[in-house]
Amino acid sequence: MHKGFILLNCDLGAEEYIVDELSKTKNITHSYLTFGAYDVIGQIEADNQDEFEKTIAIIRKLSRVVSTMTLNVIE
Protein backbone atom coordinates (compact mmCIF):
# COMPACT_ATOMS: atom_id res chain seq x y z
CA MET A 1 0.00 0.00 0.00
CA HIS A 2 1.36 3.40 -0.99
CA LYS A 3 0.16 6.35 1.12
CA GLY A 4 0.50 10.09 0.81
CA PHE A 5 -1.17 13.47 0.84
CA ILE A 6 -1.89 16.07 -1.79
CA LEU A 7 -2.13 19.69 -0.67
CA LEU A 8 -4.10 21.93 -2.99
CA ASN A 9 -4.55 25.62 -3.62
CA CYS A 10 -7.69 26.43 -5.55
CA ASP A 11 -9.64 29.38 -6.92
CA LEU A 12 -11.35 31.52 -4.31
CA GLY A 13 -14.69 29.93 -3.43
CA ALA A 14 -13.89 26.57 -5.04
CA GLU A 15 -12.89 24.76 -1.85
CA GLU A 16 -16.12 22.81 -1.35
CA TYR A 17 -16.25 21.93 -5.05
CA ILE A 18 -12.72 20.49 -4.84
CA VAL A 19 -13.51 18.47 -1.70
CA ASP A 20 -16.60 17.08 -3.45
CA GLU A 21 -14.56 16.12 -6.53
CA LEU A 22 -11.91 14.46 -4.36
CA SER A 23 -14.58 12.36 -2.67
CA LYS A 24 -15.45 10.93 -6.11
CA THR A 25 -11.82 10.17 -6.99
CA LYS A 26 -10.47 6.62 -6.71
CA ASN A 27 -7.76 6.17 -4.06
CA ILE A 28 -8.76 9.30 -2.09
CA THR A 29 -9.68 8.13 1.41
CA HIS A 30 -10.23 11.50 3.10
CA SER A 31 -10.29 15.16 2.14
CA TYR A 32 -10.28 18.22 4.37
CA LEU A 33 -10.87 21.95 4.07
CA THR A 34 -8.02 23.80 5.78
CA PHE A 35 -6.97 27.29 6.80
CA GLY A 36 -3.39 28.31 6.09
CA ALA A 37 -1.03 27.95 3.17
CA TYR A 38 -3.25 25.33 1.46
CA ASP A 39 -7.01 25.24 0.95
CA VAL A 40 -7.62 21.48 0.78
CA ILE A 41 -5.74 18.34 1.80
CA GLY A 42 -6.49 14.93 0.32
CA GLN A 43 -5.27 11.61 1.70
CA ILE A 44 -4.27 9.03 -0.92
CA GLU A 45 -3.98 5.27 -0.44
CA ALA A 46 -3.07 3.36 -3.60
CA ASP A 47 -1.96 -0.20 -4.26
CA ASN A 48 1.36 0.89 -5.79
CA GLN A 49 3.42 3.88 -6.90
CA ASP A 50 1.95 3.84 -10.42
CA GLU A 51 -1.64 4.08 -9.11
CA PHE A 52 -0.53 6.80 -6.69
CA GLU A 53 0.94 8.85 -9.54
CA LYS A 54 -2.16 8.35 -11.72
CA THR A 55 -4.33 9.67 -8.87
CA ILE A 56 -2.12 12.76 -8.54
CA ALA A 57 -2.38 13.39 -12.29
CA ILE A 58 -6.19 13.20 -12.18
CA ILE A 59 -6.37 15.64 -9.28
CA ARG A 60 -3.99 18.14 -10.90
CA LYS A 61 -6.29 18.28 -13.95
CA LEU A 62 -9.39 19.23 -11.93
CA SER A 63 -10.80 22.59 -12.90
CA ARG A 64 -10.25 25.36 -10.36
CA VAL A 65 -7.09 23.73 -8.92
CA VAL A 66 -4.34 26.36 -9.00
CA SER A 67 -1.38 24.43 -7.55
CA THR A 68 -0.55 21.25 -5.63
CA MET A 69 2.11 19.78 -3.41
CA THR A 70 2.47 16.03 -2.97
CA LEU A 71 3.78 14.37 0.19
CA ASN A 72 4.73 10.68 0.10
CA VAL A 73 4.51 8.76 3.38
CA ILE A 74 7.66 6.79 4.21
CA GLU A 75 6.99 3.51 5.98
Gaussian input, Z-matrix of N, CA and C with variables (Angstrom, degrees):
# hf/3-21g

backbone

0 1
 N
 C     1     B1
 C     2     B2     1     A1
 N     3     B3     2     A2     1     D1
 C     4     B4     3     A3     2     D2
 C     5     B5     4     A4     3     D3
 N     6     B6     5     A5     4     D4
 C     7     B7     6     A6     5     D5
 C     8     B8     7     A7     6     D6
 N     9     B9     8     A8     7     D7
 C    10    B10     9     A9     8     D8
 C    11    B11    10    A10     9     D9
 N    12    B12    11    A11    10    D10
 C    13    B13    12    A12    11    D11
 C    14    B14    13    A13    12    D12
 N    15    B15    14    A14    13    D13
 C    16    B16    15    A15    14    D14
 C    17    B17    16    A16    15    D15
 N    18    B18    17    A17    16    D16
 C    19    B19    18    A18    17    D17
 C    20    B20    19    A19    18    D18
 N    21    B21    20    A20    19    D19
 C    22    B22    21    A21    20    D20
 C    23    B23    22    A22    21    D21
 N    24    B24    23    A23    22    D22
 C    25    B25    24    A24    23    D23
 C    26    B26    25    A25    24    D24
 N    27    B27    26    A26    25    D25
 C    28    B28    27    A27    26    D26
 C    29    B29    28    A28    27    D27
 N    30    B30    29    A29    28    D28
 C    31    B31    30    A30    29    D29
 C    32    B32    31    A31    30    D30
 N    33    B33    32    A32    31    D31
 C    34    B34    33    A33    32    D32
 C    35    B35    34    A34    33    D33
 N    36    B36    35    A35    34    D34
 C    37    B37    36    A36    35    D35
 C    38    B38    37    A37    36    D36
 N    39    B39    38    A38    37    D37
 C    40    B40    39    A39    38    D38
 C    41    B41    40    A40    39    D39
 N    42    B42    41    A41    40    D40
 C    43    B43    42    A42    41    D41
 C    44    B44    43    A43    42    D42
 N    45    B45    44    A44    43    D43
 C    46    B46    45    A45    44    D44
 C    47    B47    46    A46    45    D45
 N    48    B48    47    A47    46    D46
 C    49    B49    48    A48    47    D47
 C    50    B50    49    A49    48    D48
 N    51    B51    50    A50    49    D49
 C    52    B52    51    A51    50    D50
 C    53    B53    52    A52    51    D51
 N    54    B54    53    A53    52    D52
 C    55    B55    54    A54    53    D53
 C    56    B56    55    A55    54    D54
 N    57    B57    56    A56    55    D55
 C    58    B58    57    A57    56    D56
 C    59    B59    58    A58    57    D57
 N    60    B60    59    A59    58    D58
 C    61    B61    60    A60    59    D59
 C    62    B62    61    A61    60    D60
 N    63    B63    62    A62    61    D61
 C    64    B64    63    A63    62    D62
 C    65    B65    64    A64    63    D63
 N    66    B66    65    A65    64    D64
 C    67    B67    66    A66    65    D65
 C    68    B68    67    A67    66    D66
 N    69    B69    68    A68    67    D67
 C    70    B70    69    A69    68    D68
 C    71    B71    70    A70    69    D69
 N    72    B72    71    A71    70    D70
 C    73    B73    72    A72    71    D71
 C    74    B74    73    A73    72    D72
 N    75    B75    74    A74    73    D73
 C    76    B76    75    A75    74    D74
 C    77    B77    76    A76    75    D75
 N    78    B78    77    A77    76    D76
 C    79    B79    78    A78    77    D77
 C    80    B80    79    A79    78    D78
 N    81    B81    80    A80    79    D79
 C    82    B82    81    A81    80    D80
 C    83    B83    82    A82    81    D81
 N    84    B84    83    A83    82    D82
 C    85    B85    84    A84    83    D83
 C    86    B86    85    A85    84    D84
 N    87    B87    86    A86    85    D85
 C    88    B88    87    A87    86    D86
 C    89    B89    88    A88    87    D87
 N    90    B90    89    A89    88    D88
 C    91    B91    90    A90    89    D89
 C    92    B92    91    A91    90    D90
 N    93    B93    92    A92    91    D91
 C    94    B94    93    A93    92    D92
 C    95    B95    94    A94    93    D93
 N    96    B96    95    A95    94    D94
 C    97    B97    96    A96    95    D95
 C    98    B98    97    A97    96    D96
 N    99    B99    98    A98    97    D97
 C   100   B100    99    A99    98    D98
 C   101   B101   100   A100    99    D99
 N   102   B102   101   A101   100   D100
 C   103   B103   102   A102   101   D101
 C   104   B104   103   A103   102   D102
 N   105   B105   104   A104   103   D103
 C   106   B106   105   A105   104   D104
 C   107   B107   106   A106   105   D105
 N   108   B108   107   A107   106   D106
 C   109   B109   108   A108   107   D107
 C   110   B110   109   A109   108   D108
 N   111   B111   110   A110   109   D109
 C   112   B112   111   A111   110   D110
 C   113   B113   112   A112   111   D111
 N   114   B114   113   A113   112   D112
 C   115   B115   114   A114   113   D113
 C   116   B116   115   A115   114   D114
 N   117   B117   116   A116   115   D115
 C   118   B118   117   A117   116   D116
 C   119   B119   118   A118   117   D117
 N   120   B120   119   A119   118   D118
 C   121   B121   120   A120   119   D119
 C   122   B122   121   A121   120   D120
 N   123   B123   122   A122   121   D121
 C   124   B124   123   A123   122   D122
 C   125   B125   124   A124   123   D123
 N   126   B126   125   A125   124   D124
 C   127   B127   126   A126   125   D125
 C   128   B128   127   A127   126   D126
 N   129   B129   128   A128   127   D127
 C   130   B130   129   A129   128   D128
 C   131   B131   130   A130   129   D129
 N   132   B132   131   A131   130   D130
 C   133   B133   132   A132   131   D131
 C   134   B134   133   A133   132   D132
 N   135   B135   134   A134   133   D133
 C   136   B136   135   A135   134   D134
 C   137   B137   136   A136   135   D135
 N   138   B138   137   A137   136   D136
 C   139   B139   138   A138   137   D137
 C   140   B140   139   A139   138   D138
 N   141   B141   140   A140   139   D139
 C   142   B142   141   A141   140   D140
 C   143   B143   142   A142   141   D141
 N   144   B144   143   A143   142   D142
 C   145   B145   144   A144   143   D143
 C   146   B146   145   A145   144   D144
 N   147   B147   146   A146   145   D145
 C   148   B148   147   A147   146   D146
 C   149   B149   148   A148   147   D147
 N   150   B150   149   A149   148   D148
 C   151   B151   150   A150   149   D149
 C   152   B152   151   A151   150   D150
 N   153   B153   152   A152   151   D151
 C   154   B154   153   A153   152   D152
 C   155   B155   154   A154   153   D153
 N   156   B156   155   A155   154   D154
 C   157   B157   156   A156   155   D155
 C   158   B158   157   A157   156   D156
 N   159   B159   158   A158   157   D157
 C   160   B160   159   A159   158   D158
 C   161   B161   160   A160   159   D159
 N   162   B162   161   A161   160   D160
 C   163   B163   162   A162   161   D161
 C   164   B164   163   A163   162   D162
 N   165   B165   164   A164   163   D163
 C   166   B166   165   A165   164   D164
 C   167   B167   166   A166   165   D165
 N   168   B168   167   A167   166   D166
 C   169   B169   168   A168   167   D167
 C   170   B170   169   A169   168   D168
 N   171   B171   170   A170   169   D169
 C   172   B172   171   A171   170   D170
 C   173   B173   172   A172   171   D171
 N   174   B174   173   A173   172   D172
 C   175   B175   174   A174   173   D173
 C   176   B176   175   A175   174   D174
 N   177   B177   176   A176   175   D175
 C   178   B178   177   A177   176   D176
 C   179   B179   178   A178   177   D177
 N   180   B180   179   A179   178   D178
 C   181   B181   180   A180   179   D179
 C   182   B182   181   A181   180   D180
 N   183   B183   182   A182   181   D181
 C   184   B184   183   A183   182   D182
 C   185   B185   184   A184   183   D183
 N   186   B186   185   A185   184   D184
 C   187   B187   186   A186   185   D185
 C   188   B188   187   A187   186   D186
 N   189   B189   188   A188   187   D187
 C   190   B190   189   A189   188   D188
 C   191   B191   190   A190   189   D189
 N   192   B192   191   A191   190   D190
 C   193   B193   192   A192   191   D191
 C   194   B194   193   A193   192   D192
 N   195   B195   194   A194   193   D193
 C   196   B196   195   A195   194   D194
 C   197   B197   196   A196   195   D195
 N   198   B198   197   A197   196   D196
 C   199   B199   198   A198   197   D197
 C   200   B200   199   A199   198   D198
 N   201   B201   200   A200   199   D199
 C   202   B202   201   A201   200   D200
 C   203   B203   202   A202   201   D201
 N   204   B204   203   A203   202   D202
 C   205   B205   204   A204   203   D203
 C   206   B206   205   A205   204   D204
 N   207   B207   206   A206   205   D205
 C   208   B208   207   A207   206   D206
 C   209   B209   208   A208   207   D207
 N   210   B210   209   A209   208   D208
 C   211   B211   210   A210   209   D209
 C   212   B212   211   A211   210   D210
 N   213   B213   212   A212   211   D211
 C   214   B214   213   A213   212   D212
 C   215   B215   214   A214   213   D213
 N   216   B216   215   A215   214   D214
 C   217   B217   216   A216   215   D215
 C   218   B218   217   A217   216   D216
 N   219   B219   218   A218   217   D217
 C   220   B220   219   A219   218   D218
 C   221   B221   220   A220   219   D219
 N   222   B222   221   A221   220   D220
 C   223   B223   222   A222   221   D221
 C   224   B224   223   A223   222   D222

   B1=1.4521
   B2=1.5214
   B3=1.3095
   B4=1.4590
   B5=1.5193
   B6=1.3359
   B7=1.4586
   B8=1.5161
   B9=1.3306
   B10=1.4555
   B11=1.5147
   B12=1.3161
   B13=1.4577
   B14=1.5128
   B15=1.3251
   B16=1.4507
   B17=1.5291
   B18=1.3150
   B19=1.4506
   B20=1.5160
   B21=1.3292
   B22=1.4574
   B23=1.5174
   B24=1.3280
   B25=1.4512
   B26=1.5140
   B27=1.3345
   B28=1.4543
   B29=1.5296
   B30=1.3333
   B31=1.4531
   B32=1.5212
   B33=1.3119
   B34=1.4535
   B35=1.5245
   B36=1.3175
   B37=1.4547
   B38=1.5148
   B39=1.3374
   B40=1.4661
   B41=1.5198
   B42=1.3099
   B43=1.4574
   B44=1.5285
   B45=1.3051
   B46=1.4710
   B47=1.5193
   B48=1.3253
   B49=1.4650
   B50=1.5327
   B51=1.3311
   B52=1.4598
   B53=1.5210
   B54=1.3264
   B55=1.4683
   B56=1.5250
   B57=1.3291
   B58=1.4636
   B59=1.5279
   B60=1.3134
   B61=1.4688
   B62=1.5282
   B63=1.3183
   B64=1.4617
   B65=1.5188
   B66=1.3287
   B67=1.4643
   B68=1.5252
   B69=1.3176
   B70=1.4652
   B71=1.5269
   B72=1.3204
   B73=1.4581
   B74=1.5250
   B75=1.3214
   B76=1.4700
   B77=1.5237
   B78=1.3068
   B79=1.4618
   B80=1.5278
   B81=1.3302
   B82=1.4614
   B83=1.5265
   B84=1.3344
   B85=1.4593
   B86=1.5221
   B87=1.3211
   B88=1.4587
   B89=1.5277
   B90=1.3218
   B91=1.4652
   B92=1.5267
   B93=1.3303
   B94=1.4544
   B95=1.5223
   B96=1.3310
   B97=1.4583
   B98=1.5154
   B99=1.3198
   B100=1.4589
   B101=1.5228
   B102=1.3186
   B103=1.4559
   B104=1.5164
   B105=1.3111
   B106=1.4598
   B107=1.5111
   B108=1.3131
   B109=1.4669
   B110=1.5259
   B111=1.3384
   B112=1.4668
   B113=1.5176
   B114=1.3275
   B115=1.4662
   B116=1.5243
   B117=1.3336
   B118=1.4725
   B119=1.5212
   B120=1.3310
   B121=1.4627
   B122=1.5261
   B123=1.3218
   B124=1.4558
   B125=1.5173
   B126=1.3178
   B127=1.4590
   B128=1.5237
   B129=1.3186
   B130=1.4661
   B131=1.5196
   B132=1.3300
   B133=1.4661
   B134=1.5280
   B135=1.3199
   B136=1.4640
   B137=1.5247
   B138=1.3166
   B139=1.4655
   B140=1.5210
   B141=1.3438
   B142=1.4636
   B143=1.5267
   B144=1.3232
   B145=1.4627
   B146=1.5272
   B147=1.3217
   B148=1.4640
   B149=1.5322
   B150=1.3302
   B151=1.4714
   B152=1.5260
   B153=1.3203
   B154=1.4563
   B155=1.5324
   B156=1.3150
   B157=1.4650
   B158=1.5256
   B159=1.3183
   B160=1.4656
   B161=1.5315
   B162=1.3297
   B163=1.4604
   B164=1.5226
   B165=1.3186
   B166=1.4693
   B167=1.5301
   B168=1.3220
   B169=1.4611
   B170=1.5213
   B171=1.3168
   B172=1.4641
   B173=1.5267
   B174=1.3212
   B175=1.4573
   B176=1.5259
   B177=1.3124
   B178=1.4667
   B179=1.5260
   B180=1.3288
   B181=1.4716
   B182=1.5186
   B183=1.3413
   B184=1.4638
   B185=1.5195
   B186=1.3281
   B187=1.4603
   B188=1.5174
   B189=1.3002
   B190=1.4599
   B191=1.5277
   B192=1.3529
   B193=1.4635
   B194=1.5241
   B195=1.3317
   B196=1.4614
   B197=1.5215
   B198=1.3426
   B199=1.4586
   B200=1.5235
   B201=1.3399
   B202=1.4662
   B203=1.5261
   B204=1.3190
   B205=1.4547
   B206=1.5203
   B207=1.3204
   B208=1.4507
   B209=1.5234
   B210=1.3317
   B211=1.4577
   B212=1.5201
   B213=1.3255
   B214=1.4606
   B215=1.5260
   B216=1.3013
   B217=1.4686
   B218=1.5277
   B219=1.3258
   B220=1.4546
   B221=1.5246
   B222=1.3206
   B223=1.4654
   B224=1.5038
   A1=108.06
   A2=116.25
   A3=122.49
   A4=108.15
   A5=117.66
   A6=122.32
   A7=110.60
   A8=115.01
   A9=119.94
   A10=110.73
   A11=114.15
   A12=121.67
   A13=109.22
   A14=115.75
   A15=120.85
   A16=106.89
   A17=115.60
   A18=122.93
   A19=106.71
   A20=116.26
   A21=120.13
   A22=112.45
   A23=115.52
   A24=123.00
   A25=106.17
   A26=116.11
   A27=119.28
   A28=109.92
   A29=115.23
   A30=120.56
   A31=109.87
   A32=116.46
   A33=121.90
   A34=110.11
   A35=116.85
   A36=122.22
   A37=115.16
   A38=117.40
   A39=120.75
   A40=113.06
   A41=118.18
   A42=121.65
   A43=112.69
   A44=117.84
   A45=120.52
   A46=111.35
   A47=117.16
   A48=121.13
   A49=109.95
   A50=117.19
   A51=121.67
   A52=110.68
   A53=117.77
   A54=120.88
   A55=109.87
   A56=117.35
   A57=121.09
   A58=110.62
   A59=117.86
   A60=121.16
   A61=110.93
   A62=117.04
   A63=119.90
   A64=111.30
   A65=116.86
   A66=120.00
   A67=111.88
   A68=117.82
   A69=122.94
   A70=112.46
   A71=117.18
   A72=122.02
   A73=110.83
   A74=115.65
   A75=121.29
   A76=109.50
   A77=116.48
   A78=125.91
   A79=114.40
   A80=119.01
   A81=120.93
   A82=107.60
   A83=116.04
   A84=120.01
   A85=112.94
   A86=117.54
   A87=122.52
   A88=108.96
   A89=115.88
   A90=120.31
   A91=108.30
   A92=114.94
   A93=120.81
   A94=111.11
   A95=116.46
   A96=121.96
   A97=107.02
   A98=117.94
   A99=120.73
   A100=110.69
   A101=115.62
   A102=123.17
   A103=106.92
   A104=117.57
   A105=120.54
   A106=110.85
   A107=115.31
   A108=121.08
   A109=112.81
   A110=117.77
   A111=121.97
   A112=109.69
   A113=115.85
   A114=121.78
   A115=112.93
   A116=116.21
   A117=121.63
   A118=108.28
   A119=116.01
   A120=121.86
   A121=107.78
   A122=116.24
   A123=121.57
   A124=110.28
   A125=116.67
   A126=122.05
   A127=108.69
   A128=115.87
   A129=121.85
   A130=109.41
   A131=116.18
   A132=122.14
   A133=107.15
   A134=115.81
   A135=121.57
   A136=109.57
   A137=115.72
   A138=120.87
   A139=112.66
   A140=116.96
   A141=120.25
   A142=109.80
   A143=116.21
   A144=121.71
   A145=111.89
   A146=117.52
   A147=120.94
   A148=111.35
   A149=117.06
   A150=120.99
   A151=110.75
   A152=116.81
   A153=122.08
   A154=109.80
   A155=116.28
   A156=121.05
   A157=111.95
   A158=118.27
   A159=121.23
   A160=110.55
   A161=116.85
   A162=120.72
   A163=110.58
   A164=116.88
   A165=121.61
   A166=109.91
   A167=117.37
   A168=121.31
   A169=111.17
   A170=117.82
   A171=121.81
   A172=110.11
   A173=116.61
   A174=120.46
   A175=110.99
   A176=117.53
   A177=121.04
   A178=112.23
   A179=117.14
   A180=121.31
   A181=113.33
   A182=118.28
   A183=119.92
   A184=110.27
   A185=115.29
   A186=118.29
   A187=109.30
   A188=116.25
   A189=125.70
   A190=113.82
   A191=117.89
   A192=120.73
   A193=107.13
   A194=116.02
   A195=121.06
   A196=111.10
   A197=117.44
   A198=120.95
   A199=109.54
   A200=115.53
   A201=120.77
   A202=110.17
   A203=114.48
   A204=122.16
   A205=106.37
   A206=116.63
   A207=121.23
   A208=109.70
   A209=115.39
   A210=121.82
   A211=108.30
   A212=117.21
   A213=123.29
   A214=109.06
   A215=117.06
   A216=121.84
   A217=108.05
   A218=116.40
   A219=122.07
   A220=107.62
   A221=116.22
   A222=119.70
   A223=110.53
   D1=130.57
   D2=178.14
   D3=-107.54
   D4=125.62
   D5=-176.53
   D6=-119.27
   D7=152.84
   D8=176.34
   D9=-175.89
   D10=-176.40
   D11=179.85
   D12=-133.29
   D13=148.30
   D14=171.96
   D15=-121.20
   D16=126.49
   D17=179.46
   D18=-103.56
   D19=130.30
   D20=-173.13
   D21=-124.16
   D22=140.21
   D23=164.55
   D24=-106.22
   D25=137.90
   D26=-177.50
   D27=-134.83
   D28=171.36
   D29=176.46
   D30=-58.45
   D31=148.82
   D32=178.09
   D33=-57.02
   D34=126.49
   D35=179.60
   D36=88.83
   D37=-1.57
   D38=-177.05
   D39=-97.37
   D40=3.86
   D41=-173.00
   D42=-58.63
   D43=-48.79
   D44=-178.90
   D45=-66.83
   D46=-36.29
   D47=176.04
   D48=-60.13
   D49=-44.75
   D50=-178.78
   D51=-64.94
   D52=-44.17
   D53=178.21
   D54=-60.39
   D55=-41.06
   D56=178.40
   D57=-63.47
   D58=-43.37
   D59=178.92
   D60=-65.02
   D61=-39.52
   D62=178.23
   D63=-62.59
   D64=-36.99
   D65=-179.50
   D66=-64.99
   D67=-20.00
   D68=178.67
   D69=-93.56
   D70=-4.10
   D71=-173.16
   D72=-92.80
   D73=130.23
   D74=177.91
   D75=-58.52
   D76=141.77
   D77=177.48
   D78=78.98
   D79=-3.11
   D80=173.94
   D81=-90.55
   D82=117.44
   D83=-177.50
   D84=-94.25
   D85=-31.06
   D86=178.28
   D87=-148.64
   D88=151.81
   D89=171.55
   D90=-142.85
   D91=145.68
   D92=-173.01
   D93=-136.37
   D94=139.36
   D95=167.07
   D96=-78.76
   D97=139.45
   D98=-178.55
   D99=-135.20
   D100=158.32
   D101=169.51
   D102=-105.53
   D103=141.34
   D104=178.71
   D105=130.64
   D106=-148.32
   D107=-175.29
   D108=-67.92
   D109=-24.79
   D110=179.76
   D111=-123.38
   D112=151.59
   D113=-176.61
   D114=-89.86
   D115=-34.44
   D116=-174.44
   D117=-142.11
   D118=143.79
   D119=172.98
   D120=-124.45
   D121=132.36
   D122=176.07
   D123=-117.73
   D124=137.64
   D125=176.87
   D126=-97.83
   D127=130.28
   D128=-176.83
   D129=-115.03
   D130=133.66
   D131=171.86
   D132=-133.34
   D133=110.06
   D134=-177.38
   D135=-121.50
   D136=159.74
   D137=-178.76
   D138=-67.53
   D139=-31.03
   D140=-177.16
   D141=-155.62
   D142=175.22
   D143=-178.01
   D144=-61.65
   D145=-38.76
   D146=-179.79
   D147=-61.73
   D148=-46.43
   D149=177.94
   D150=-64.33
   D151=-37.55
   D152=177.22
   D153=-59.39
   D154=-49.20
   D155=-178.97
   D156=-65.50
   D157=-37.06
   D158=176.95
   D159=-63.50
   D160=-39.49
   D161=178.08
   D162=-63.05
   D163=-44.41
   D164=177.90
   D165=-58.71
   D166=-44.54
   D167=-178.90
   D168=-61.80
   D169=-40.88
   D170=178.74
   D171=-62.99
   D172=-44.89
   D173=-177.92
   D174=-65.49
   D175=-41.79
   D176=-178.89
   D177=-62.52
   D178=-24.16
   D179=-179.57
   D180=-87.24
   D181=-5.89
   D182=179.56
   D183=-61.63
   D184=139.65
   D185=176.50
   D186=-65.93
   D187=146.87
   D188=177.78
   D189=78.69
   D190=2.39
   D191=171.30
   D192=-85.72
   D193=125.32
   D194=-177.93
   D195=-92.77
   D196=-45.75
   D197=179.37
   D198=-155.75
   D199=161.22
   D200=179.75
   D201=-138.42
   D202=159.44
   D203=168.54
   D204=-135.73
   D205=134.04
   D206=-178.85
   D207=-108.71
   D208=135.44
   D209=176.82
   D210=-121.45
   D211=120.98
   D212=177.60
   D213=-92.22
   D214=132.37
   D215=176.92
   D216=-80.75
   D217=133.68
   D218=177.55
   D219=-101.35
   D220=123.88
   D221=-179.45
   D222=-114.23

